[in-house]
Amino acid sequence: MDYSQFLLMKEELSLIAVIVILFIADLFMSPDAHKHDGKPMLNTMLPVALLIVHTLITIVPGPAADAFGGMYHNQPIQSIVKSILSVGTLIVFLMAHEWMRRPDTAIKQGEFYVLTLSTLLGMYFMISAGHFLMFFIGLETASIPMAALVAFDKYRHHSAEAGAKYILTALFSSGLLLYGISLIYGTVGTLYFADVPAHLDGSPLQIMAFVFFFSGMGFKISLVPFHLWTADVYEGAPSTVTAYLSVISKGAAAFVLMTILYKVFAPMAAQWQEVLYWVIIASITLANLFALRQENLKRLMAFSSISQAGYIMLGVISGTSLGMTSLVYYVLIYLFANLAVFTVITIVALRADKFTLEDYNGLYTTNPKLAFLMTLALFSLAGIPPFAGFFSKFFIFAAAFESGFHLLVFIALINTILSLYYYLKIVKAMYINKSDEPIAAFRSDNYTRAGLAICTLGIVALSIASVVYQSIDKFSFGM
């Protein structure tokens, strides 16, 4: 065996090194490892610093590489997506600092960092998979630790219930997906992505295999009708974990689905585009309608994320390199905007234990900076110019329109107008609605402020820096 192949996996090796260092460091951060009256040593700086180093090492895409007989395949666009996920995880670690200061979570800080990075490692393997077995191992490596993260606050806010719902749904979806993969193997005799297309002829069994596979991935991305777990899990999970689940996990799964559809199911494009067409309409429309009636902000953002997943799929259905560029660019901007919103939700929940829309009445009078930053993020999510979200929606609509899906783009535009209502409803609560007991004024910790600063910089900079989109476009590929 040629062990030099491992050197081609620089992102995975670097992340494994970070996980091992944090695992060992947890021995010294635990309450039994030192003499500080049994209190844990809070050390957010270590995982943040390690993740920054990891991101800087891997941020420059390397050349296309194959390893282990084609089971591992990495292209520059995949390295870019991994770097985007790493930046998102870094922001999540920054926003988790205040949560980690709580006595019941401080003793589990090592578990949080290791579990989170383990899910990220699984996503890395998914993204670079060139074989369905490698893909499935990465998928489960990402899913199982995520269930532990969802149930992390098992004595608070229905976290244990959310964890149970997530793991049961994940198991069911994985079963469907694995059944689809087995049918693919049964009809073509191989699981290598590069070898499958030559044997696809659109037979009924192959169409059924695709439907099972797509159903399993639909659960991971929260597409309608596979979305029913999303609102309950998002509400019950800790806000930091909800943020990670809504952006990092969703972005990775969407990119992997697109890659597999482009590489593996390209001969069946007519069939999967038809399925995706109706799923996109259902996801965008139903999610927006349900979001209109939500009063709990985490549930509202859950339905918002389902709607955003529908928009992301517009890049997939196009089947072009423009669609891939638009999807990656959309995920990048969505990452900054959505994490900014969840950072505010997290800090307000921790300081004031407030979760509902009514609780945010008059927030601008007591915490104007938080209200302003949240407004920027909401405007970006809504696609209001000149914020970055407008350009991400423009490019992803353009990709679908160019491929001939004119009616679909029109329906998506109508739904964008509909989504303005519930995003602006939050802004109205913060700036216009009066409250006799508004959320008290407070100062955020330095880590939270750093996370918000990165998100705000991303929202503003990406609206004017066209070089980012052009750089992504240089490495994209279509069917």
C-alpha positions as CSV (number, residue, x, y, z in Angstrom):
1,M,0.0,0.0,0.0
2,D,1.2,3.5,-0.9
3,Y,1.0,5.4,2.4
4,S,1.9,8.7,0.6
5,Q,-1.8,8.8,-0.5
6,F,-2.7,10.0,3.0
7,L,-0.8,13.2,2.2
8,L,-3.4,14.1,-0.4
9,M,-5.9,14.4,2.4
10,K,-4.5,17.5,3.9
11,E,-7.9,18.9,5.1
12,E,-8.8,15.7,6.9
13,L,-5.4,15.1,8.4
14,S,-5.2,18.6,9.7
15,L,-8.7,18.3,11.3
16,I,-7.9,15.0,12.9
17,A,-4.8,16.6,14.4
18,V,-7.0,19.4,15.9
19,I,-9.4,16.8,17.3
20,V,-6.6,14.8,18.9
21,I,-5.1,17.9,20.5
22,L,-8.4,19.0,21.9
23,F,-9.1,15.5,23.2
24,I,-5.9,15.5,25.1
25,A,-6.4,19.1,26.3
26,D,-9.7,18.1,27.7
27,L,-7.9,16.0,30.3
28,F,-6.5,19.3,31.7
29,M,-9.7,21.3,31.4
30,S,-11.8,18.8,33.3
31,P,-12.6,19.5,37.0
32,D,-10.7,16.4,38.2
33,A,-7.4,17.3,36.5
34,H,-6.4,20.3,38.5
35,K,-6.9,22.0,41.9
36,H,-9.3,24.8,41.3
37,D,-12.0,23.7,43.8
38,G,-13.3,21.2,41.2
39,K,-14.3,23.9,38.7
40,P,-13.5,23.4,35.1
41,M,-11.0,25.6,33.3
42,L,-12.9,27.4,30.5
43,N,-10.6,27.6,27.4
44,T,-12.4,28.7,24.3
45,M,-9.2,30.2,22.9
46,L,-7.6,26.8,22.3
47,P,-10.2,25.4,19.9
48,V,-10.6,28.8,18.2
49,A,-6.9,29.1,17.7
50,L,-6.5,25.6,16.4
51,L,-9.4,26.0,14.0
52,I,-8.0,29.2,12.7
53,V,-4.6,27.5,12.0
54,H,-6.4,24.6,10.4
55,T,-8.4,26.9,8.1
56,L,-5.3,28.9,7.1
57,I,-3.4,25.7,6.3
58,T,-6.2,24.4,4.1
59,I,-7.8,27.5,2.6
60,V,-5.7,27.5,-0.6
61,P,-7.2,24.8,-2.9
62,G,-4.7,22.2,-4.0
63,P,-4.7,20.3,-7.4
64,A,-7.3,17.6,-8.1
65,A,-6.3,14.4,-6.4
66,D,-7.4,10.7,-6.3
67,A,-6.5,8.3,-3.5
68,F,-7.3,4.7,-2.4
69,G,-8.3,3.5,-5.9
70,G,-10.7,6.4,-6.5
71,M,-12.6,6.1,-3.2
72,Y,-11.3,9.5,-2.2
73,H,-11.5,12.3,-4.8
74,N,-10.7,15.9,-4.1
75,Q,-11.1,18.9,-6.5
76,P,-10.4,22.6,-5.8
77,I,-14.1,23.4,-5.5
78,Q,-14.5,20.7,-2.8
79,S,-11.5,22.3,-0.9
80,I,-13.3,25.7,-1.1
81,V,-16.5,24.2,0.4
82,K,-14.5,22.6,3.2
83,S,-12.9,26.0,4.0
84,I,-16.4,27.6,4.1
85,L,-17.6,24.9,6.6
86,S,-14.4,25.5,8.7
87,V,-15.1,29.3,8.9
88,G,-18.7,28.6,9.9
89,T,-17.6,26.2,12.6
90,L,-15.1,28.8,13.9
91,I,-18.0,31.3,14.2
92,V,-20.1,28.6,16.1
93,F,-17.2,28.1,18.5
94,L,-17.0,31.9,19.1
95,M,-20.8,32.1,19.8
96,A,-20.6,29.1,22.1
97,H,-18.3,30.8,24.6
98,E,-21.1,32.3,26.7
99,W,-23.0,29.0,26.7
100,M,-19.8,27.1,27.8
101,R,-19.6,29.4,30.8
102,R,-22.7,27.9,32.3
103,P,-21.8,25.4,35.1
104,D,-23.7,22.5,33.6
105,T,-22.0,22.9,30.2
106,A,-18.5,24.0,31.3
107,I,-17.7,20.5,32.5
108,K,-18.7,19.2,29.1
109,Q,-16.8,21.7,26.9
110,G,-14.3,19.1,25.7
111,E,-17.1,16.9,24.5
112,F,-18.8,19.8,22.6
113,Y,-15.6,20.7,20.7
114,V,-14.7,17.1,19.8
115,L,-18.3,16.1,18.8
116,T,-18.6,19.2,16.6
117,L,-15.3,18.7,14.9
118,S,-16.1,15.0,14.4
119,T,-19.3,15.9,12.5
120,L,-17.2,18.3,10.4
121,L,-14.7,15.5,9.7
122,G,-17.6,13.3,8.5
123,M,-18.7,16.1,6.2
124,Y,-15.2,16.4,4.8
125,F,-15.3,12.7,3.9
126,M,-18.7,13.1,2.3
127,I,-17.6,16.0,0.2
128,S,-14.5,14.1,-1.1
129,A,-16.1,10.7,-1.5
130,G,-15.6,9.0,-4.9
131,H,-17.4,5.9,-3.8
132,F,-20.8,5.3,-2.2
133,L,-19.3,3.4,0.8
134,M,-17.0,6.3,1.6
135,F,-19.9,8.7,1.2
136,F,-22.1,6.7,3.6
137,I,-19.3,6.4,6.2
138,G,-18.8,10.2,6.1
139,L,-22.6,10.7,6.4
140,E,-22.9,8.6,9.5
141,T,-19.7,10.1,11.0
142,A,-21.5,13.5,10.6
143,S,-24.9,12.4,11.8
144,I,-24.3,10.3,14.9
145,P,-22.3,13.0,16.9
146,M,-24.9,15.5,15.8
147,A,-27.5,13.7,17.7
148,A,-25.4,13.9,20.9
149,L,-25.0,17.7,20.3
150,V,-28.7,18.1,19.9
151,A,-29.3,16.4,23.2
152,F,-26.4,18.3,24.9
153,D,-28.7,20.3,27.2
154,K,-30.7,17.2,28.2
155,Y,-32.2,18.9,31.3
156,R,-33.2,22.1,29.5
157,H,-35.6,23.3,26.8
158,H,-36.6,19.8,25.6
159,S,-33.1,19.1,24.4
160,A,-33.4,15.3,25.2
161,E,-36.7,15.1,23.2
162,A,-35.1,16.9,20.3
163,G,-32.1,14.5,20.4
164,A,-34.5,11.5,20.3
165,K,-36.4,12.9,17.4
166,Y,-33.2,13.7,15.5
167,I,-31.6,10.3,16.0
168,L,-34.8,8.4,15.1
169,T,-35.3,10.5,12.0
170,A,-31.6,10.2,11.0
171,L,-31.7,6.4,11.4
172,F,-34.9,6.2,9.2
173,S,-33.4,8.5,6.6
174,S,-30.1,6.6,6.6
175,G,-32.0,3.3,6.1
176,L,-33.8,4.7,3.1
177,L,-30.6,6.1,1.6
178,L,-28.7,2.9,2.2
179,Y,-31.5,0.9,0.5
180,G,-31.2,3.2,-2.5
181,I,-27.5,2.6,-2.6
182,S,-28.0,-1.1,-2.5
183,L,-30.4,-0.9,-5.4
184,I,-27.9,1.1,-7.4
185,Y,-25.3,-1.6,-6.7
186,G,-27.8,-4.3,-7.7
187,T,-28.5,-2.6,-11.1
188,V,-25.0,-1.4,-12.1
189,G,-22.6,-3.7,-10.2
190,T,-20.3,-0.9,-8.8
191,L,-20.4,1.8,-6.2
192,Y,-17.6,4.0,-7.7
193,F,-19.0,7.4,-8.8
194,A,-17.0,7.4,-12.0
195,D,-18.2,3.9,-13.1
196,V,-22.0,4.2,-12.3
197,P,-23.1,6.6,-15.1
198,A,-22.0,4.2,-17.9
199,H,-24.5,1.6,-16.6
200,L,-27.5,3.9,-16.0
201,D,-30.4,3.6,-18.5
202,G,-33.3,5.0,-16.5
203,S,-34.9,1.6,-15.8
204,P,-37.7,1.5,-13.2
205,L,-35.4,-0.1,-10.6
206,Q,-32.8,2.6,-11.1
207,I,-35.5,5.3,-10.8
208,M,-36.7,3.7,-7.6
209,A,-33.0,3.6,-6.4
210,F,-32.7,7.3,-7.0
211,V,-36.0,8.0,-5.2
212,F,-34.8,6.2,-2.1
213,F,-31.4,7.9,-2.2
214,F,-32.9,11.3,-2.7
215,S,-35.4,10.7,0.1
216,G,-32.6,10.0,2.5
217,M,-30.7,13.1,1.4
218,G,-34.0,15.1,1.6
219,F,-34.1,14.4,5.3
220,K,-30.6,15.7,5.8
221,I,-31.3,18.9,3.9
222,S,-34.8,19.4,5.4
223,L,-36.6,19.5,2.1
224,V,-40.4,19.1,2.0
225,P,-41.9,16.5,2.6
226,F,-38.9,15.2,4.6
227,H,-38.8,18.3,6.9
228,L,-41.2,17.4,9.7
229,W,-38.4,16.9,12.3
230,T,-36.8,20.3,11.7
231,A,-38.9,22.7,13.8
232,D,-39.0,20.5,16.9
233,V,-35.3,19.7,16.8
234,Y,-34.3,23.3,16.1
235,E,-36.4,24.5,19.0
236,G,-35.3,21.9,21.5
237,A,-31.6,21.8,20.7
238,P,-29.2,24.4,22.3
239,S,-29.2,27.6,20.1
240,T,-25.5,27.1,19.2
241,V,-26.2,23.6,18.0
242,T,-29.2,24.8,16.1
243,A,-27.1,27.3,14.3
244,Y,-24.5,24.7,13.4
245,L,-27.2,22.3,12.2
246,S,-29.0,24.9,10.1
247,V,-26.0,26.1,8.2
248,I,-22.9,23.8,8.3
249,S,-24.8,20.5,8.1
250,K,-27.3,21.8,5.5
251,G,-24.6,23.4,3.3
252,A,-22.4,20.2,3.3
253,A,-25.4,17.9,2.5
254,A,-26.6,20.2,-0.3
255,F,-23.2,20.4,-2.0
256,V,-22.8,16.6,-1.7
257,L,-26.2,16.0,-3.2
258,M,-25.4,18.3,-6.1
259,T,-22.0,16.6,-6.7
260,I,-23.6,13.1,-6.8
261,L,-26.4,14.2,-9.1
262,Y,-23.9,15.8,-11.5
263,K,-21.4,13.0,-11.4
264,V,-23.4,9.8,-10.8
265,F,-27.0,10.5,-12.0
266,A,-26.2,12.7,-15.0
267,P,-27.7,10.2,-17.5
268,M,-31.0,10.4,-15.5
269,A,-31.1,14.2,-15.4
270,A,-34.6,14.4,-16.9
271,Q,-35.9,12.2,-14.1
272,W,-34.2,13.8,-11.1
273,Q,-34.9,17.4,-12.4
274,E,-38.6,16.5,-12.5
275,V,-38.5,15.3,-8.9
276,L,-36.5,18.3,-7.7
277,Y,-38.8,20.7,-9.5
278,W,-41.8,19.8,-7.4
279,V,-39.7,19.4,-4.2
280,I,-38.4,22.9,-4.6
281,I,-41.8,24.4,-5.1
282,A,-43.2,22.5,-2.0
283,S,-40.2,23.4,0.2
284,I,-40.2,27.1,-0.6
285,T,-43.9,27.6,-0.5
286,L,-44.9,25.5,2.5
287,A,-42.0,26.6,4.6
288,N,-42.8,30.3,4.0
289,L,-46.5,29.8,4.8
290,F,-45.6,27.9,8.1
291,A,-43.0,30.6,9.0
292,L,-45.7,33.3,8.9
293,R,-47.5,31.9,11.9
294,Q,-44.5,31.2,14.1
295,E,-44.0,33.1,17.4
296,N,-41.0,31.2,18.7
297,L,-37.9,32.6,16.9
298,K,-36.1,29.3,16.7
299,R,-39.1,27.7,15.1
300,L,-39.4,30.6,12.7
301,M,-35.8,30.3,11.7
302,A,-36.3,26.5,11.3
303,F,-38.9,27.1,8.6
304,S,-36.8,29.8,7.2
305,S,-33.9,27.3,6.8
306,I,-36.3,24.9,5.0
307,S,-37.2,27.7,2.6
308,Q,-33.5,28.6,2.1
309,A,-32.8,24.9,1.3
310,G,-35.4,25.2,-1.5
311,Y,-33.6,28.2,-2.9
312,I,-30.2,26.3,-2.6
313,M,-31.7,23.5,-4.7
314,L,-32.3,26.0,-7.6
315,G,-28.5,25.8,-8.1
316,V,-28.7,22.0,-8.2
317,I,-31.6,21.7,-10.7
318,S,-29.8,23.8,-13.3
319,G,-27.1,21.1,-13.8
320,T,-24.6,23.7,-14.9
321,S,-21.3,25.0,-13.6
322,L,-23.1,28.3,-13.0
323,G,-25.5,26.4,-10.8
324,M,-22.6,25.0,-8.8
325,T,-20.9,28.4,-8.4
326,S,-24.2,30.0,-7.3
327,L,-24.9,27.2,-4.8
328,V,-21.4,27.5,-3.1
329,Y,-21.7,31.3,-3.1
330,Y,-25.2,31.1,-1.7
331,V,-24.1,28.8,1.1
332,L,-21.2,31.2,1.9
333,I,-23.5,34.2,2.3
334,Y,-26.2,32.2,4.0
335,L,-23.6,31.1,6.5
336,F,-22.7,34.6,7.6
337,A,-26.3,35.9,7.7
338,N,-27.9,32.9,9.5
339,L,-25.1,32.6,12.0
340,A,-25.4,36.3,12.8
341,V,-29.1,35.9,13.6
342,F,-28.5,32.8,15.7
343,T,-25.7,34.5,17.6
344,V,-28.1,37.2,18.7
345,I,-30.8,34.6,19.5
346,T,-28.2,32.7,21.5
347,I,-26.9,35.6,23.6
348,V,-30.4,36.9,24.3
349,A,-31.6,33.4,25.3
350,L,-28.6,33.0,27.7
351,R,-28.8,36.5,29.2
352,A,-32.6,36.9,29.4
353,D,-34.1,33.5,28.7
354,K,-36.2,35.0,25.9
355,F,-37.2,33.1,22.8
356,T,-40.5,34.5,21.4
357,L,-41.1,37.2,18.9
358,E,-43.0,39.3,21.5
359,D,-40.0,39.1,23.8
360,Y,-38.0,41.1,21.2
361,N,-40.3,44.1,21.4
362,G,-38.3,47.2,22.0
363,L,-34.9,45.5,21.8
364,Y,-33.5,48.5,19.9
365,T,-34.2,50.8,22.9
366,T,-32.0,48.6,25.2
367,N,-29.6,46.9,22.9
368,P,-29.3,49.0,19.7
369,K,-26.1,47.3,18.4
370,L,-27.6,43.8,18.6
371,A,-30.8,45.0,17.0
372,F,-28.9,46.7,14.2
373,L,-26.7,43.7,13.4
374,M,-29.6,41.3,13.5
375,T,-31.4,43.6,11.0
376,L,-28.5,43.5,8.6
377,A,-28.5,39.7,8.7
378,L,-32.3,39.5,8.3
379,F,-32.2,41.9,5.3
380,S,-29.5,39.7,3.7
381,L,-31.6,36.5,4.3
382,A,-34.6,38.2,2.7
383,G,-32.5,39.2,-0.3
384,I,-32.9,43.0,0.0
385,P,-30.3,45.0,-1.9
386,P,-27.6,46.1,-1.5
387,F,-26.8,43.3,1.0
388,A,-25.0,40.1,0.0
389,G,-28.1,38.0,0.2
390,F,-29.5,39.9,-2.8
391,F,-26.6,38.9,-5.0
392,S,-26.7,35.2,-3.9
393,K,-30.4,35.0,-4.8
394,F,-29.8,36.8,-8.1
395,F,-27.1,34.3,-9.2
396,I,-29.0,31.2,-8.1
397,F,-32.2,32.4,-9.8
398,A,-30.1,33.2,-12.9
399,A,-28.6,29.7,-13.0
400,A,-32.1,28.1,-12.9
401,F,-33.5,30.6,-15.4
402,E,-30.7,30.0,-17.8
403,S,-31.5,26.2,-17.7
404,G,-35.1,26.9,-18.8
405,F,-36.9,26.7,-15.4
406,H,-38.7,30.0,-15.9
407,L,-41.9,29.2,-14.0
408,L,-39.9,27.8,-11.1
409,V,-37.9,31.0,-10.8
410,F,-41.1,33.1,-10.9
411,I,-42.6,31.0,-8.1
412,A,-39.4,31.4,-6.1
413,L,-39.5,35.2,-6.6
414,I,-43.1,35.3,-5.3
415,N,-42.0,33.3,-2.3
416,T,-39.1,35.7,-1.7
417,I,-41.7,38.5,-1.4
418,L,-43.7,36.3,1.0
419,S,-40.6,35.7,3.2
420,L,-40.1,39.5,3.5
421,Y,-43.2,39.5,5.8
422,Y,-41.8,37.3,8.6
423,Y,-38.3,38.7,8.4
424,L,-39.6,42.3,8.6
425,K,-41.9,41.2,11.4
426,I,-38.8,40.6,13.6
427,V,-37.4,44.0,12.6
428,K,-40.8,45.6,13.4
429,A,-40.7,44.0,16.9
430,M,-37.2,45.3,17.6
431,Y,-37.7,48.9,16.3
432,I,-41.4,49.7,16.4
433,N,-43.3,47.6,18.9
434,K,-43.4,48.9,22.4
435,S,-42.8,46.7,25.5
436,D,-43.3,47.5,29.2
437,E,-40.5,45.1,30.1
438,P,-38.0,45.0,27.2
439,I,-35.0,42.8,27.3
440,A,-32.5,44.5,29.7
441,A,-29.4,46.1,28.4
442,F,-26.3,43.9,28.6
443,R,-22.8,43.7,27.2
444,S,-21.8,40.6,25.1
445,D,-18.5,38.9,25.8
446,N,-15.6,39.4,23.5
447,Y,-16.0,36.1,21.7
448,T,-19.6,36.8,20.8
449,R,-18.6,40.2,19.6
450,A,-15.9,38.7,17.4
451,G,-18.4,36.2,15.9
452,L,-20.8,39.0,15.2
453,A,-18.0,41.1,13.7
454,I,-17.0,38.3,11.3
455,C,-20.6,37.7,10.2
456,T,-21.2,41.4,9.6
457,L,-18.0,41.8,7.7
458,G,-19.0,38.8,5.6
459,I,-22.5,40.2,4.8
460,V,-21.0,43.6,3.9
461,A,-17.8,42.6,2.1
462,L,-19.4,39.9,-0.1
463,S,-21.9,42.4,-1.4
464,I,-19.1,44.4,-3.0
465,A,-16.2,41.9,-3.5
466,S,-17.0,40.2,-6.8
467,V,-13.6,38.5,-6.8
468,V,-15.1,35.9,-4.4
469,Y,-17.7,34.8,-6.8
470,Q,-15.2,34.8,-9.7
471,S,-12.8,32.7,-7.7
472,I,-15.5,30.1,-7.0
473,D,-16.6,30.1,-10.6
474,K,-13.1,29.3,-11.8
475,F,-13.2,25.9,-10.2
476,S,-16.9,24.8,-10.7
477,F,-18.0,22.0,-13.0
478,G,-21.4,21.0,-14.4
479,M,-22.9,17.8,-15.8
